Amino acid sequence: MLGADIVVKFLIKQKIKYIFGYPGGSVLDIYDSIKRIGKIKHILVRHEQAAIHMADGYARSTGKIGVALVTSGPGATNSITGIATAYMDSIPIIIISGQVDYSLIGNDAFQECDMIGISRPIVKHSFLIKNTSEIYKTFKKSFYIATSGRHGPVVIDIPKNVLSNNIKKKYFFIKKNNIKLNKKETVKKEKIKKIFKKLQKSKKPIIYVGGGIISSESSKYLLLLLKKLNFPITTSLMGLGSISGRHEQCLGMLGMHGTYEANMAMHNSDIILAIGVRFDDRTTNNISKYCPNSEIIHIDIDPTSISKTVKSNIYIIGDAKNVIKKIIKILEIKKYKNNIKKWWEKIQSWRKINSLKYKKSSRKIKPQYVIETVWKITKGNSYIASDVGQHQMFTALYYSFEKPRQWINSGGLGTMGFGLPAALGVKLAFPKKNVICITGDGSIQMNIQELSTAKQYKIPILIINLNNSVLGMVRQWQDINYSSRYSQSYMKSLPNFSKLVKSYGHIGIRVHKKKELYNIIKYALKKTKKELVFLDIEVDASEHVYPMQIKGLGMNNMILKKC
């Protein structure tokens, strides 16, 4: 059997439905196998970065592994941004990269590059397969590694001769991966009891959750925990959707652009129960001023996240779902009670500030109004993929997500150009659901060529382009920190997006009247049953995202409106 056939048969056995990729000389054997064997649908992208984002969007929305295929040299290097994006957000994807013949490695052969070396800092693991007989076990290990512990991308680099070699062994599916594991961390009863005592004594508690809740499928148990504790809860950007944004105990997102009540509750708390979060700098602001009176209980599956940036007073390394279940159990056994009525009264007083208010009477279309209108029409039940910038933050703050895996965005790396290909990956996974890409005039141009992919495979999504003709978030920072000296943040030669979209064979509509917005979005969603619709919405370029923490200060120091 050919090495390439083994690769394809393994993927079929793993029930991989889609491969996202771009062909080239070193992987043509795999492409030939895909054609001959069938059973897997290949999506031909227009750029390898987009292939990784599509696999990423598919993985984020389904919880399953996404698979991408790229050729050697430039095909491999083009994939790097996508791999780093998945790595930063712990997304399980497999990247199969072609390599020159094994005998040519190190000879500067045509389209040779050290994919293992280049990708090493941004993968969970990587393999260079030297012999055809290694393909079985390497793929088995890779799938296991990508989805065990803290999830992440795995690169499998395969020389061309390994793929084209014919081995006489019959193909068989390996059931065991033979990976030696460290002894599993057990959640000790003493620690659970210790946590219980802390929670029982707390007068100003808060629960802080992140993407770990979503990847461990813990939302159902988080809801039970909330009911038992009656604590307020806040989420990181990656944790949006882990609990309904409309839940009465939910204070919204915290951090640089978090709500006033979420940041104030964190800063003034005495206990933070942090689950599946890594305390990144966009949530903590100045570490030396971080939540000065609070003890931190940290639960995470990744031991390297414990006390990495913020010291934990009590920690448990383990799967969030298992640990939450154990905490719930002890709350029931010990008949947990608390008295945090005054704490809730204080939080309600912060809520009354209404930090998300904006000038609704403006004749210009405000980006917040667009997002609120999308929510009103979809009732928070659409899959929303975003790019990165002001539109991302407006979406995070003004679209209330109801369920996990609805919010698809590049949180850790902040990758512009992520939204469109990721949305296409989501739509392939859920063809009957509304999938919306919310982007900006800067971000959409980074991977706009994928409109061609959408046309070829008839992938009907709705794209909402919040067009302010500037790099909005850059300009906001230039307003606040550089006395409005706008250096290179204005795009002077934007295309006519609606005409451009039409040239790809889709529906393009320019929107510049506020009163038309609701009906046009409703119409567009109806049309996306069969066609891709691109709404190019002219929004107020002067609008900023608020609240915004003041750099270098504590979580409680925020700008609430434009000065």
Disulfide bonds with the S-S distance in Angstrom:
none
